């Protein structure tokens, strides 16, 4: 047994004996993990000691919630599994809001949390530091499953199973917790040499694809909603082929942004909250919904009343028909759309019916609908907002990935951002504040690890930025190439706007905030404050620099008028 100082629970003398922590690190490395996010803690010291003998790259955040966001961003940017190490009790609990975002959005993660020693678990209440009645129960709402490992010999298999579950659709975070003594006690288990984790197959049922083809073969006005599951299932190629076969207009949800080419003649882009788009979707006689529950935003705040039939494809069976009746196909989006694409081509369904929207070509319906949206926006005194978003888009390289917090700029981005060859990531899954910057840190670290261009953009408001301001230290410590745009309007801008609209005045939305430029500089991070019309040039200069930097714009942006209230 390792000798411990009872006051600090830290080793008092070195040992060459392998322990449970080594099994964790060895298994993760065998599965292909390269990077771990987290914060050390007393009961987790065995994990961190073992990392010193391994090859995992550790990124130390300053708050566990931000560690979870960083692991999430790493996974989204790279397509790999995010790995998170947590300490017991407060550390584990602090991560839960970040895990809710990953769970809601289907981000594959393996979370390894420490736990108090085995003899403190169960009904006993020994008064141990960080003790919870049932720690893993706290994670039950925000992870796919939870496991408690009680013996070191079970560590490799448990992590391998967790990894498999995390990457199997519907993807998501999986929770493992290991007691302190299991991490620290000497073991007889030999070093882990290999570990295999392959996603479970999740294909569509044949009869359901056949029925979907029947519906689409006779459809005159098919349309498609591409949700986040389309991107998670890497179904973009099949989606494009199906849309072109059917000449079906395609609209992307915020989570699906980028799943369909923005400038394609069938692209309704991402104006999912606009009534003109709702009108088109309601008029479809067959609507294919991929990787979306037709939830609050996608349904234009539950005002969507489709008159046609719905084919709904989702890997999560609880989503099917949760808001609208339809032909529910439980399957991975990639597998389902590949099967549907092949079946449509084999049946000649694309040529079976002349696509006509009451005499109009589908392509013309798309063009006219986008023109109506543009005209509506131009009638609302939004010139500053439209130029601001256009200037950011023009400054951001076509292949750069962007990470958006819950802020007015992001709400605009949900609808107007053309992701081009980059990827658009936002916190719309759970809708919590503080996502943008730590997720961008994780994304940049991941891209650097895989040898891809690693500069990324994070966008936050002044309110949301304060949730993750401490991560300036993380970005500086690891010299992460992230540019952080903070749009400072002196409060919780979107809530201010909601309250004024609903009640005529805003309460508790105004915020005292720091001088963000001086604060960033105190961390050793270069920063500049610019006027709104200078944001494009400032971003271009920041993208050309090394390491982290901050751009602050003090301006009050408005949202476009909601159409679900019309």
Buried (B, 14 or more C-beta within 10 A) or exposed (E): EBEBEEEEBEBEEEEEEBBBBBBBBBBBBBBEBBBBBBBBBBBBBBBBBBBEEBEBBBBBBBBBBBBBBBBBBBBBBBEBBBBBBBBBBBBBBBBBBBBBBBBBBBBBBBBBBBBBBBEBBEEEEEEBEBBBEEBBEBBEEBBBBBBBBEBBBBBBEBBBBBBBBBBBBBBBBBBBBBBBBBBBBEBEBEEBEEBEBEBEEBBBEEEBBEBBBEBBBEBBBBBBBBBBBBBBBBBBEBBBBBBBBBBBBBBBBBBBBBBBBBEBBBBBBBBBBBBBBBBBBBBBBBBBBBBBBBBEBBBBBEBBEBEBBBBBBBBBEEBBBBBBEBBBBBBBBBBBBBBBBBBBBEBEBBEEBEBEBEEEEBBEBBEBBBEBBEEBBEEEEBEBBBBBBEBBBEBBBEEBBBBBBBBBBBBBBBBBBBBBEBBBBBBBBBBBBBBBBBBBBBBBBBBBBEEEBBBBBBBBBBBBBBBBBBBBBBBBBBEBBBBBBBBBBBBBBBBBBBBEEEEEEBEEBEBEBBEBBEBBBEBEBBBBBBEBEBBBEBBBBBBEEEBBBBBBBBBBBBBBBBBBEE
